[in-house]
Every structure is written in C-alpha cells, then in structure tokens.
Amino acid sequence: MLHSDFVHLHQHTEYSLLDGACKIGDLIDKAVEYRMPAIAITDHGTMHGVIDFYLKAKEKGIKPIIGCEAYIAPGSMKDKKTHGIEGAAFHILLLVKDEAGYKNLMKLMSLAHTEGFYYKPRIDKQHLAEYHDGLIGLTACLKGEIPYFLSRGMTEEAELSLKSYIDIFGRDDFYLELMDHGIREQKIVNKELIRLEKKFGLQVVATNDSHYLEKDDSFAHEVLLCIQTGTTLEDQNRMKMQTDQFYFKSPEEMKKLFKDVPSALKNTIAIQEKCNIELDFSSMHMPRFTPPDEKKPNDYLKELCLEGLNKVYPDETGEVRERMEHELKIITDMGFASYFLMVRDIVHYAKENGILVGPG
C-alpha cells in the first residue's frame, strides 16, 4: 500500500484533558484511512496517553511518534512569577527519536509536575539542555516562545530565543513550525519563520495543532473548553479557538495549505524517519526500595511482617507463622519485596499524617 507523503506531528488526544477531543482509537483509524505511515501524540504537558497510543498505533501498522507539547517557563521553572506571560509559560513541541529521548522526556515531564508546576507543569531551558538528548524540538503554536515574539514584532527577542534553542538541539533537530488555521497572526508569523529558516540555516515543517477529529466537531470542542474554564457559550469573553480549522486534516488539505512551501510538507516525513522508539513490554522494571541500615528488601519485609504478626497474633500458632512464611516466599520469589515495601511506606506515611487510607 502506498503511504501518504505527509504526517501529522502536532496532535492532541483525549489526554489533553478538557482540551483535546480526539479519542486515540478514532485517531489511529483516521490515520489509517489517510494512509499515513506514522502519527505523533503531543498532549499538553503530559505523557499519560503514550502507552495506549503506542499499542493501538502498532496494532494498526502505524508508526507511533511519542511526544509532548511542553510548557516552558520564561525563566527558571522554580520561579513562581508570570513575567507577563499567560500561564507563566510558553509552549514547545518535543518529539522522541530513540530510547534516550523517551527517558529524557519522561524525566522532563516528571520534573515539570513535581518541581516546575505553576499554573501549568513547566520545564525550563536549563533542564531542557540537560535532558535534550534524543529529542527533536519544534517551535509550537502562537503560544510558542519564538512565534509569541514574532507576532508582536519583537524580532530581536525572537532571534535571541531561537539561538538559545539552536544551542540546545543543534540545527538538525530544531524545526520552525508553520501552521495555517486561517488566523491572521499565523500568516505574519509564518513569513517571519521562513525568513529565519534562511537566516539561520534551519528547516520549516508544516503542522496543524489538531484538537478534534472532524471539522464538524468544532462546536463540541467549544463546549469542552467551556467546561475547562467554567464559562458558558453565551460568554463573549470565554476562551475559544479563533476558527474551526483545528481538526485532523487530510494530507490533501495540508498540501493545499502549504503548496508554496513543499519543503515544510517533506520535512514531516524526514522527522518521522528520525523517530524510532521501540517499547519493551516483555520484562518488568520494578522501582528499587532502599531499606534502612543497609538491610536487604527481602529481610526487611520479613522483619516488618514478624513485627505485625506479633502485634496481631500475640499468642500465634504454628499455622499462622506457616501461612506468613508461605506468602512471603511467593512475594520474594517473584521479586515483589520492594513493591510491597513502597506501598507500606506510602500507607505508613498517610496514617502518620492523618490522611485517610482505603482499600486498593
């Protein structure tokens, strides 16, 4: 079967909560219908849908490109200031090339949620530089740092920003993202991005920032945004998309939009050829728990079980101890001692701090 020569690289799914309206299964089916060789997942600030997406894409013979539209702080991600930027963050698109990139993207998203959260889960350029290996960067939508400055006529700031990203990714793995949703600012920004492409020796790539599957879904997506922002359709000042063009466009529609920039279309294929990640589900990777006093997990678990047994069964019989030994053997033989110790640690902390703990 002949494949399409265009691939969607900027794609939001249902895991962009209350923003993306594309169910992963339907999305993959649409990619199959359009004969796309690959498709990316780039949800806002999260990788929660990655495994679901990966497995369903593989099942249908579509190459899954793992990515994320990350939030990047204007300064340090630990700096709790907006600096006049809505949400205290710009957008940047990150795509995984290989296993190193997958691990680095997971690391960045973990840091974003645990250390950089302010309005949004944010990273910063310092951490991006540290964990950029195996990743491709794209400039994102009008909320991306470079498009943001260009749309405001701040050319010098845009070029300084661009140089900082070139320093991180190099010229081969940083792309200038062209979008056309019928928005005036995008046309202005696209011209400037093409100028920067020539000035800095970079490449442009055509994307569509898809948030819903069909054009007719635009109204349902407006309702979804109302739920997210706690507003109603009657509110003229509510957050909404400026047009009804944020749907999963066909390759033919994308070729028509970017007929004057054929390289931007070709580069979607060039990028997907760089992205080759194979996830292994055949083995188990359990986190390690470090017991106190350099004890081994198996020994420490048995010690805790004995303490608990003596409290619950002060007059224990041989039958009780035999049962404990039997269950402990199963746990340790399967290599689950660290898992049980971690769960015990969480529950113990919760009880010590007055946090309710329920079954499961």
URMOKA-V86931 format. One record per backbone hydrogen bond with DSSP energy under -1.0 kcal/mol. NH is the residue of the N-H (numbers start at 1). CO is the residue of the C=O. E is the energy in kcal/mol with one decimal. If there is no record, write none. Layout:
# URMOKA-V86931
NH&CO&E + NH&CO&E
This chain:
# URMOKA-V86931
4&35&-3.5 + 12&210&-2.7 + 14&22&-1.7 + 16&13&-2.1 + 17&15&-1.5 + 19&16&-2.0 + 20&16&-3.4 + 21&211&-3.8 + 27&23&-2.6 + 28&24&-2.5 + 29&25&-2.0 + 30&26&-2.0 + 31&27&-2.0 + 32&28&-2.2 + 33&29&-2.3 + 34&30&-2.1 + 35&32&-1.4 + 36&31&-2.6 + 39&63&-2.0 + 40&8&-1.9 + 41&65&-2.1 + 42&11&-3.2 + 45&69&-2.2 + 50&47&-1.7 + 53&49&-2.6 + 54&50&-3.1 + 55&51&-2.6 + 56&52&-2.0 + 57&53&-2.4 + 58&54&-2.4 + 59&55&-2.1 + 60&56&-1.2 + 61&58&-1.4 + 62&57&-2.8 + 63&37&-2.6 + 65&39&-2.6 + 67&41&-1.3 + 68&94&-2.2 + 69&43&-2.0 + 70&68&-1.1 + 70&92&-2.2 + 72&90&-2.3 + 73&123&-3.2 + 79&76&-1.4 + 81&79&-1.8 + 85&82&-2.1 + 88&85&-2.6 + 90&72&-2.8 + 91&143&-1.7 + 92&70&-2.0 + 93&138&-2.0 + 94&68&-2.7 + 95&136&-2.4 + 96&66&-3.1 + 97&134&-3.0 + 102&98&-2.2 + 103&99&-2.4 + 104&100&-2.3 + 105&101&-2.6 + 106&102&-2.1 + 107&103&-2.2 + 108&104&-2.7 + 109&105&-2.5 + 110&106&-2.2 + 111&107&-2.4 + 112&108&-2.3 + 113&109&-1.6 + 114&110&-2.3 + 115&111&-2.9 + 116&111&-1.8 + 118&120&-2.4 + 120&118&-2.2 + 123&71&-2.7 + 128&124&-2.4 + 129&125&-2.6 + 130&126&-1.2 + 131&127&-2.1 + 135&132&-2.0 + 136&95&-2.6 + 137&173&-2.8 + 138&93&-2.4 + 139&175&-1.3 + 144&141&-2.3 + 148&144&-2.5 + 149&145&-1.8 + 150&146&-2.4 + 151&147&-2.6 + 153&150&-1.6 + 154&149&-2.8 + 155&153&-1.4 + 158&154&-2.1 + 159&155&-2.4 + 160&156&-2.2 + 161&157&-2.3 + 162&158&-2.5 + 163&159&-2.3 + 164&160&-1.6 + 165&161&-1.6 + 166&162&-2.3 + 167&163&-2.2 + 169&165&-3.1 + 170&166&-2.3 + 175&137&-2.6 + 176&203&-2.6 + 178&205&-2.9 + 187&183&-1.3 + 188&184&-1.6 + 189&185&-2.6 + 190&186&-3.0 + 191&187&-1.6 + 192&188&-1.6 + 193&189&-2.8 + 194&190&-2.2 + 195&191&-1.7 + 196&192&-2.5 + 197&193&-2.2 + 198&194&-1.6 + 199&195&-2.2 + 200&196&-2.6 + 202&197&-1.9 + 205&176&-2.3 + 206&264&-2.4 + 207&178&-2.5 + 210&10&-1.8 + 211&246&-3.1 + 212&246&-1.5 + 217&214&-1.8 + 218&215&-1.7 + 221&217&-2.1 + 222&218&-1.7 + 223&219&-2.0 + 224&220&-2.0 + 225&221&-2.2 + 226&222&-1.8 + 227&223&-2.0 + 228&224&-2.0 + 229&225&-2.3 + 230&226&-1.2 + 231&226&-1.9 + 235&232&-1.3 + 238&235&-1.3 + 249&247&-1.5 + 254&250&-2.1 + 255&251&-2.4 + 256&252&-1.8 + 257&253&-2.0 + 258&254&-2.0 + 261&258&-1.6 + 264&261&-1.5 + 266&262&-2.3 + 267&263&-2.0 + 268&265&-1.2 + 270&266&-1.9 + 271&267&-2.3 + 272&268&-1.9 + 273&269&-1.8 + 275&271&-1.1 + 276&97&-3.0 + 295&292&-1.8 + 300&296&-2.9 + 301&297&-2.5 + 302&298&-1.9 + 303&299&-2.2 + 304&300&-2.2 + 305&301&-2.3 + 306&302&-2.3 + 307&303&-2.0 + 308&304&-2.4 + 309&305&-2.7 + 310&306&-2.3 + 311&307&-1.4 + 312&308&-2.6 + 313&309&-3.2 + 316&313&-1.5 + 321&317&-1.6 + 322&318&-2.4 + 323&319&-2.0 + 324&320&-2.2 + 325&321&-2.7 + 326&322&-2.1 + 327&323&-2.2 + 328&324&-2.7 + 329&325&-2.1 + 330&326&-1.5 + 331&327&-2.2 + 332&328&-2.9 + 333&329&-2.6 + 334&330&-1.5 + 335&332&-1.1 + 336&331&-2.6 + 340&336&-2.3 + 341&337&-2.3 + 342&338&-2.3 + 343&339&-2.2 + 344&340&-2.3 + 345&341&-2.1 + 346&342&-2.2 + 347&343&-2.6 + 348&344&-2.8 + 349&345&-2.2 + 350&346&-2.3 + 351&347&-2.5 + 352&348&-2.2 + 353&349&-1.4 + 354&351&-1.1 + 355&350&-3.2
